[in-house]
Amino acid sequence: MTLLSITEASHKLNLSVDTLRRWDKGGIIRSQRNEHGHRLFDLEEIERVQKKSSVREITKPDFKVLKNAQKNGLNSIDLFAGAGGTALGLSNAGFEHLLLSEIDKNASATLRKNRPDWNVIEGDVGKIDFTEYAGKVDLVEGGFPCQAFSYAGRSKGFEDTRGTLFFEFARAVQETMPKVFVGENVKGLHRHDNGRTLETMINALHSIKDDKGRTYRVAYKVLRAQYLDVAQKRERLIIVGLRSDIDSPILFPKEKDYIISLWEAIGDVPPSPGQQYPPRKKAILDLVPAGGYWRDLPEELQREHLGGSFHLSGGKTGMARRLSWDEPSLTLTCSPAQKQTERCHPEETRPLTVREYARIQSFPDNWIFEGNTTAAYKQIGNAVPVNMGFHIGQAVEAMILGGNLESFDVVEELPRTN
């Protein structure tokens, strides 16, 4: 690895400092700071990204859904399964699912349509009795929604989280005592209510204990999908618990030193349904270049398109956004045509289609989404990218079965406060 300052890298590769700063801020390259606080960049990584700028001339689209050839003998319970992003990623990593829980009828239908052999339980997770799986589960995984908490005391474990869907996740862990649990949520969870929400969750997870005295060592880390074989800048906070009798450090996927461009992901995507822009909106977005947004418009059109938001100091970076072939997509939302979170195709003036959305989330082309187009966008936008789920599964496998620690990031467990 050759580390250079931003000025040295600029001169070495004939790139502007502004370009390197934009790539760094956008999560395209990763700077690291030396002992003086100065940013340093990996020369080889920048060269790989630089090649993406002419990716359409030198490569064909190369979309890959990661999958191991063999099962690993481990099983899992998947909660809040949605359209199956994490579930499919874990399955591709070698896990067999004992149970998948999902309340949304369209998402449940999607799971059944694509994997008729999966045990999908549709409805309220609070009505599921997990005790029949006690001592039989290797992994409990769930992307629980983040709801409001009551913090009176903040030291009562489960009692502080009752009435929330996180409690149902923790209850599933308590009733089954898996070797590992994985919880997933938005990056901002660690800042929610000045950190008290996450603190309450960690306290509850630390309070889990069985009649053998086994507890869990817990850690969390923000994972960035754009460095985990996903053509998307998407960050998720992952909480991992390792049962106290498992002799392993807590492991997380290690970021790769390359990115997947939008061209590589959707350059040859098959046709599919998608939303369209109204004529006036399309006429305005026609003027936005690839990689650009509302600031690339004339001021009179900025004012017209942004309306009252024009005078706001922030919250406008998603407006009139056109993606770039050379970079990963911005984070997908539940609708690619909403003004605040527009995701316009790099070349054609239209929102991304359902199949393009799915490719960016690393779903295979044969994964069918039940319901109408709006329901499909919602299911895909809410999903954890399949390839991210695959990498999480590999880290869980290494904790349980052993593996090369150099292939993963070792994260120290959080101290107990109860």
C-alpha positions as CSV (number, residue, x, y, z in Angstrom):
1,M,0.0,0.0,0.0
2,T,1.4,3.4,-1.1
3,L,-0.1,6.3,1.0
4,L,0.1,9.8,-0.4
5,S,-1.2,13.2,0.7
6,I,-4.0,14.6,-1.4
7,T,-1.6,17.0,-3.1
8,E,0.9,14.2,-3.9
9,A,-1.9,12.0,-5.3
10,S,-3.2,14.8,-7.4
11,H,0.2,15.4,-9.0
12,K,1.0,11.7,-9.4
13,L,-2.3,10.8,-11.1
14,N,-3.0,14.1,-12.8
15,L,-6.3,14.4,-10.9
16,S,-7.6,17.7,-9.4
17,V,-7.6,18.1,-5.6
18,D,-11.3,18.9,-5.9
19,T,-12.0,15.5,-7.6
20,L,-10.2,13.7,-4.9
21,R,-12.0,15.6,-2.2
22,R,-15.3,14.8,-3.9
23,W,-14.5,11.1,-4.1
24,D,-13.5,11.1,-0.4
25,K,-16.6,12.9,0.7
26,G,-18.8,10.7,-1.4
27,G,-17.4,7.5,-0.1
28,I,-15.7,6.5,-3.4
29,I,-12.2,6.4,-1.9
30,R,-11.2,6.1,1.8
31,S,-8.8,8.5,3.4
32,Q,-7.0,7.7,6.6
33,R,-5.4,10.1,9.0
34,N,-1.8,10.1,10.2
35,E,-0.6,11.1,13.6
36,H,-0.8,14.7,12.6
37,G,-4.4,14.5,11.5
38,H,-3.5,14.8,7.8
39,R,-5.5,12.7,5.3
40,L,-3.6,10.1,3.4
41,F,-4.8,8.1,0.4
42,D,-4.0,4.7,-1.0
43,L,-2.5,5.3,-4.4
44,E,-3.6,1.9,-5.8
45,E,-7.2,2.4,-4.6
46,I,-7.4,5.8,-6.4
47,E,-6.0,4.2,-9.6
48,R,-8.7,1.6,-9.5
49,V,-11.4,4.3,-9.1
50,Q,-9.8,6.4,-11.8
51,K,-10.2,3.5,-14.2
52,K,-13.9,3.5,-13.5
53,S,-14.1,6.9,-15.2
54,S,-13.8,5.2,-18.5
55,V,-15.5,2.0,-17.4
56,R,-17.9,1.8,-20.3
57,E,-15.0,1.9,-22.8
58,I,-12.9,-0.8,-21.1
59,T,-15.4,-3.2,-19.5
60,K,-18.8,-4.8,-20.1
61,P,-21.4,-4.8,-17.3
62,D,-20.4,-7.4,-14.8
63,F,-23.2,-7.9,-12.3
64,K,-22.6,-10.6,-9.6
65,V,-24.7,-12.0,-6.8
66,L,-22.1,-13.6,-4.4
67,K,-22.8,-17.2,-3.6
68,N,-20.8,-20.0,-2.0
69,A,-20.9,-23.4,-3.8
70,Q,-21.7,-25.4,-0.6
71,K,-23.9,-25.0,2.5
72,N,-22.0,-24.4,5.8
73,G,-24.2,-26.6,8.0
74,L,-25.4,-23.6,10.0
75,N,-29.0,-22.4,10.4
76,S,-30.7,-19.1,11.2
77,I,-33.9,-17.4,12.1
78,D,-34.6,-14.2,10.1
79,L,-36.9,-11.5,11.7
80,F,-38.4,-8.5,9.9
81,A,-37.3,-10.3,6.7
82,G,-38.9,-7.9,4.2
83,A,-38.3,-8.9,0.6
84,G,-35.4,-11.1,1.6
85,G,-32.2,-9.1,1.1
86,T,-30.4,-10.4,4.2
87,A,-32.1,-13.7,4.1
88,L,-31.0,-14.4,0.5
89,G,-27.5,-13.1,1.3
90,L,-27.3,-15.5,4.3
91,S,-28.6,-18.3,2.2
92,N,-26.0,-17.6,-0.4
93,A,-23.3,-17.7,2.3
94,G,-24.5,-21.2,3.2
95,F,-27.1,-20.8,5.9
96,E,-30.4,-22.8,6.1
97,H,-33.4,-20.8,7.4
98,L,-35.5,-22.3,10.1
99,L,-38.0,-19.5,10.1
100,L,-38.6,-16.1,8.5
101,S,-41.0,-13.6,10.1
102,E,-42.6,-10.7,8.1
103,I,-45.7,-8.6,8.6
104,D,-46.1,-7.0,5.2
105,K,-48.3,-9.0,2.9
106,N,-46.5,-8.1,-0.3
107,A,-43.1,-8.8,1.1
108,S,-44.3,-12.1,2.6
109,A,-45.7,-13.1,-0.8
110,T,-42.3,-12.2,-2.4
111,L,-40.5,-14.5,0.0
112,R,-42.9,-17.4,-0.7
113,K,-42.8,-16.8,-4.5
114,N,-39.0,-17.0,-4.7
115,R,-38.4,-19.6,-2.0
116,P,-41.4,-21.9,-1.6
117,D,-39.3,-24.1,0.7
118,W,-38.7,-21.3,3.3
119,N,-40.8,-21.3,6.4
120,V,-42.4,-17.8,6.1
121,I,-44.6,-16.8,9.0
122,E,-46.7,-13.7,8.0
123,G,-48.1,-11.5,10.7
124,D,-47.2,-10.0,14.1
125,V,-43.8,-11.3,15.3
126,G,-45.0,-10.8,18.9
127,K,-47.3,-13.8,18.4
128,I,-44.5,-16.2,17.6
129,D,-43.3,-18.6,20.3
130,F,-39.6,-19.2,19.7
131,T,-39.0,-21.6,22.5
132,E,-39.4,-24.6,20.3
133,Y,-36.1,-23.6,18.7
134,A,-34.2,-23.3,22.0
135,G,-30.7,-24.7,21.7
136,K,-31.2,-25.4,18.0
137,V,-30.3,-22.1,16.4
138,D,-26.9,-20.8,15.2
139,L,-27.9,-17.3,14.2
140,V,-30.9,-15.0,14.9
141,E,-30.9,-12.0,12.6
142,G,-33.3,-9.1,12.2
143,G,-33.5,-5.5,10.9
144,F,-35.8,-4.3,13.6
145,P,-37.5,-0.9,13.1
146,C,-36.2,1.9,15.4
147,Q,-39.1,3.2,17.6
148,A,-39.4,5.5,20.5
149,F,-38.1,4.2,23.8
150,S,-38.9,5.0,27.4
151,Y,-35.7,5.6,29.4
152,A,-36.9,5.6,33.0
153,G,-34.1,3.9,34.8
154,R,-32.4,2.7,31.7
155,S,-31.0,-0.3,33.6
156,K,-33.8,-2.9,33.5
157,G,-32.8,-4.8,30.4
158,F,-36.0,-6.0,28.7
159,E,-38.2,-3.8,30.8
160,D,-36.8,-0.7,29.1
161,T,-37.7,-2.0,25.7
162,R,-41.2,-3.6,26.1
163,G,-43.7,-2.4,23.5
164,T,-41.0,-2.0,20.8
165,L,-40.1,-4.3,17.9
166,F,-36.5,-4.4,19.1
167,F,-37.9,-6.1,22.2
168,E,-39.3,-8.9,20.0
169,F,-35.8,-9.3,18.4
170,A,-34.3,-9.5,21.9
171,R,-37.0,-11.9,23.0
172,A,-36.2,-14.3,20.1
173,V,-32.6,-14.2,21.2
174,Q,-33.5,-14.9,24.8
175,E,-35.8,-17.8,24.0
176,T,-33.4,-19.5,21.5
177,M,-30.0,-18.5,22.8
178,P,-28.3,-18.7,19.4
179,K,-24.5,-18.8,19.0
180,V,-24.6,-15.4,17.3
181,F,-27.2,-12.7,16.8
182,V,-27.1,-9.9,14.3
183,G,-29.3,-6.8,14.5
184,E,-29.4,-4.2,11.7
185,N,-30.6,-0.6,11.6
186,V,-29.9,2.8,10.1
187,K,-26.6,4.4,10.6
188,G,-28.1,7.2,12.6
189,L,-29.2,4.9,15.4
190,H,-26.1,5.5,17.4
191,R,-27.0,9.3,17.5
192,H,-30.7,8.8,18.1
193,D,-31.7,10.7,21.3
194,N,-28.0,11.4,22.1
195,G,-27.1,7.8,22.0
196,R,-29.6,6.7,24.7
197,T,-31.7,4.5,22.3
198,L,-28.6,2.4,21.3
199,E,-27.5,2.3,25.0
200,T,-30.8,1.0,26.0
201,M,-30.7,-1.7,23.3
202,I,-27.2,-2.8,24.3
203,N,-28.2,-2.9,28.0
204,A,-31.1,-5.2,27.0
205,L,-28.9,-7.5,25.0
206,H,-26.3,-7.6,27.8
207,S,-29.1,-8.7,30.2
208,I,-29.8,-11.8,28.2
209,K,-28.8,-14.9,30.2
210,D,-29.8,-18.6,30.2
211,D,-29.9,-21.1,33.0
212,K,-26.4,-22.2,32.2
213,G,-25.1,-18.7,32.9
214,R,-24.3,-17.9,29.3
215,T,-24.5,-14.3,28.1
216,Y,-23.5,-12.3,25.1
217,R,-20.5,-10.2,24.2
218,V,-21.8,-7.3,22.1
219,A,-20.3,-4.9,19.6
220,Y,-21.5,-2.7,16.7
221,K,-20.1,-1.2,13.6
222,V,-21.3,0.9,10.7
223,L,-20.9,-1.1,7.4
224,R,-20.6,0.7,4.1
225,A,-22.2,-1.2,1.3
226,Q,-20.1,0.4,-1.5
227,Y,-17.1,-1.5,-0.2
228,L,-18.9,-4.8,0.1
229,D,-19.7,-5.6,-3.5
230,V,-22.7,-3.4,-3.8
231,A,-23.1,-0.6,-6.4
232,Q,-24.6,1.7,-3.8
233,K,-23.5,4.1,-1.1
234,R,-25.6,2.7,1.7
235,E,-24.6,2.6,5.4
236,R,-26.1,0.4,8.0
237,L,-25.4,0.0,11.7
238,I,-24.8,-3.7,12.5
239,I,-25.0,-5.0,16.1
240,V,-23.4,-8.4,16.7
241,G,-23.7,-10.6,19.8
242,L,-21.5,-13.6,20.4
243,R,-22.5,-16.1,23.0
244,S,-20.1,-16.2,25.9
245,D,-19.1,-19.9,25.4
246,I,-18.0,-19.3,21.8
247,D,-14.2,-18.9,21.7
248,S,-13.8,-16.3,19.0
249,P,-13.3,-12.6,18.7
250,I,-16.3,-10.6,17.4
251,L,-15.9,-10.3,13.6
252,F,-17.3,-8.0,11.0
253,P,-16.9,-8.0,7.2
254,K,-13.7,-6.2,6.1
255,E,-14.2,-3.5,3.5
256,K,-12.8,-4.2,0.0
257,D,-10.4,-1.9,-1.7
258,Y,-12.6,-1.5,-4.8
259,I,-16.1,-0.3,-5.7
260,I,-18.7,-1.5,-8.1
261,S,-19.8,1.2,-10.5
262,L,-23.4,1.7,-11.6
263,W,-22.4,0.8,-15.1
264,E,-21.2,-2.6,-13.9
265,A,-24.4,-3.2,-12.0
266,I,-27.2,-2.0,-14.4
267,G,-25.5,-1.4,-17.8
268,D,-27.3,-4.5,-19.2
269,V,-30.3,-4.7,-17.0
270,P,-33.4,-6.3,-18.5
271,P,-36.5,-4.1,-19.1
272,S,-39.0,-3.8,-16.2
273,P,-41.8,-1.5,-15.0
274,G,-40.9,1.9,-13.5
275,Q,-42.2,5.3,-12.6
276,Q,-42.1,8.2,-15.0
277,Y,-41.6,12.0,-14.6
278,P,-44.3,14.5,-15.4
279,P,-43.4,16.4,-18.6
280,R,-42.3,19.6,-16.9
281,K,-40.1,17.8,-14.4
282,K,-38.5,15.8,-17.2
283,A,-37.8,18.9,-19.1
284,I,-35.9,20.4,-16.1
285,L,-34.0,17.1,-15.3
286,D,-33.0,16.9,-19.0
287,L,-30.6,19.8,-18.2
288,V,-28.9,18.0,-15.3
289,P,-25.6,16.3,-16.2
290,A,-24.6,12.8,-15.1
291,G,-23.5,13.0,-11.4
292,G,-25.1,16.4,-11.1
293,Y,-28.1,17.9,-9.1
294,W,-30.1,21.1,-8.7
295,R,-27.1,23.4,-8.5
296,D,-26.3,22.6,-12.1
297,L,-29.6,24.2,-13.2
298,P,-30.0,27.9,-14.1
299,E,-31.2,29.9,-11.0
300,E,-34.7,30.4,-12.3
301,L,-35.1,26.6,-12.8
302,Q,-33.6,26.0,-9.4
303,R,-36.3,28.2,-7.8
304,E,-39.0,26.6,-9.9
305,H,-38.0,23.0,-9.1
306,L,-37.1,23.4,-5.4
307,G,-40.1,25.7,-4.6
308,G,-40.0,26.7,-0.9
309,S,-37.0,24.4,-0.3
310,F,-34.8,26.8,-2.3
311,H,-34.4,29.1,0.7
312,L,-33.6,26.2,3.1
313,S,-30.0,26.0,4.3
314,G,-29.8,22.1,4.0
315,G,-31.7,19.0,3.1
316,K,-31.6,19.6,-0.7
317,T,-28.7,17.4,-1.9
318,G,-31.1,14.7,-3.1
319,M,-33.1,17.1,-5.3
320,A,-32.8,16.8,-9.1
321,R,-30.2,14.1,-8.7
322,R,-28.9,12.4,-11.7
323,L,-26.7,9.4,-11.0
324,S,-23.3,8.7,-12.6
325,W,-22.3,5.6,-14.5
326,D,-18.8,5.7,-13.0
327,E,-19.8,5.6,-9.3
328,P,-22.0,3.6,-7.0
329,S,-25.6,4.8,-6.7
330,L,-26.7,7.1,-4.0
331,T,-28.7,5.3,-1.2
332,L,-31.9,3.9,-2.7
333,T,-35.2,5.0,-1.1
334,C,-38.7,3.6,-1.3
335,S,-39.5,5.9,-4.3
336,P,-37.0,7.0,-7.0
337,A,-39.2,9.9,-8.2
338,Q,-39.8,11.9,-5.0
339,K,-38.4,15.4,-5.1
340,Q,-36.3,15.1,-2.0
341,T,-34.7,11.8,-3.0
342,E,-34.7,11.7,-6.8
343,R,-32.7,8.9,-8.4
344,C,-32.5,9.8,-12.1
345,H,-31.0,7.4,-14.6
346,P,-27.4,8.4,-15.6
347,E,-28.3,8.7,-19.3
348,E,-32.0,8.6,-19.8
349,T,-34.2,11.2,-18.1
350,R,-36.4,8.8,-16.0
351,P,-36.4,7.3,-12.5
352,L,-34.6,4.0,-12.1
353,T,-36.8,1.0,-12.9
354,V,-37.7,-1.8,-10.5
355,R,-35.1,-4.1,-12.0
356,E,-32.4,-1.5,-11.9
357,Y,-33.3,-0.9,-8.3
358,A,-33.0,-4.6,-7.6
359,R,-29.7,-4.9,-9.3
360,I,-28.3,-2.0,-7.3
361,Q,-29.5,-3.9,-4.1
362,S,-27.7,-7.0,-5.6
363,F,-30.9,-9.0,-6.0
364,P,-30.7,-11.6,-8.8
365,D,-32.7,-10.9,-11.9
366,N,-34.9,-13.9,-11.2
367,W,-36.0,-12.5,-7.8
368,I,-39.7,-11.6,-8.3
369,F,-41.3,-8.8,-6.2
370,E,-45.0,-9.3,-5.5
371,G,-47.5,-6.4,-5.5
372,N,-47.6,-3.4,-7.8
373,T,-44.7,-1.2,-8.9
374,T,-45.0,1.0,-5.8
375,A,-44.9,-2.0,-3.5
376,A,-41.9,-3.4,-5.4
377,Y,-40.0,-0.1,-5.0
378,K,-40.8,-0.1,-1.3
379,Q,-39.6,-3.7,-0.7
380,I,-36.4,-3.1,-2.6
381,G,-35.7,0.3,-1.0
382,N,-36.2,-1.1,2.5
383,A,-33.9,-4.1,1.9
384,V,-30.4,-4.8,3.1
385,P,-28.3,-5.4,0.0
386,V,-28.0,-9.1,-0.7
387,N,-24.2,-9.0,-1.1
388,M,-23.9,-7.2,2.2
389,G,-25.9,-10.0,3.8
390,F,-23.6,-12.5,2.2
391,H,-20.5,-10.8,3.8
392,I,-22.2,-10.7,7.2
393,G,-23.0,-14.4,6.9
394,Q,-19.3,-15.2,6.2
395,A,-18.3,-13.3,9.3
396,V,-20.8,-15.2,11.4
397,E,-19.6,-18.5,9.9
398,A,-16.0,-17.6,10.8
399,M,-17.0,-16.8,14.4
400,I,-18.8,-20.1,14.8
401,L,-16.7,-22.5,12.7
402,G,-13.4,-20.6,12.8
403,G,-11.7,-18.8,10.0
404,N,-8.8,-16.6,8.9
405,L,-9.0,-13.5,11.1
406,E,-7.1,-11.4,8.6
407,S,-10.2,-11.7,6.3
408,F,-12.4,-9.9,8.8
409,D,-12.4,-6.8,11.1
410,V,-12.0,-7.7,14.8
411,V,-14.1,-5.3,16.9
412,E,-13.8,-5.0,20.7
413,E,-16.8,-5.9,22.7
414,L,-18.7,-3.1,24.5
415,P,-18.3,-2.8,28.2
416,R,-21.2,-4.0,30.4
417,T,-23.1,-1.3,32.3
418,N,-25.6,-3.5,34.1
